[in-house]
Each structure stands twice: as C-alpha cells, then as structure tokens.
Amino acid sequence: MFTSTLKDEGFELNPYEKCVANKIIDEEQCTLAWHVYDVLASHKKKKVLKYISDLMQKEYGEMKITEPKEMNMIFLE
C-alpha cells in the first residue's frame, strides 16, 4: 500500500534498495527511505518536505514529525 501511494505520486523505487524511493521535485531530488513504520524524507526545500508530510498524514493518519534543524529532512513516525 505504501509503495503504491509513492508510485501514484511519481516516485520511483530504487532497484537495489526496495525501501528507498526518489522523485525530482522543483528540479531537486526528493528521497524517501523507510523501515517498518518510520519514514525519512529529504529535499533541499522545506515546502517539499511539508508536501510529503501532508501527503503521508492524509493517506495514513496523524504522525509524529521530527525536523532536525541542521538538515533538510523530516522523520515521520
């Protein structure tokens, strides 16, 4: 179900690591990596990370979101 959501949004699964997906958004790569219930999303633009967190919460319900200040990424649990 999770990978179907990502594919529907235009993400491509990494052929070597099945828990990683990438998509070019606003001319920069967006990468999602996941393990069980945790997701890591990275992109240079904060608005893209907001889009990803909104998408995940819309599809799967409320999640705890952690955003390290030093990095352009978010953790969703």
ABEGO torsion letter per residue (X at the ends): XAAAAAAAAGBBBBAABAABBBBBBGGBBBBBBBBEABBBBBBABAAAAAAAAAAAAAAAEBBBBBBBAABBBBBBX
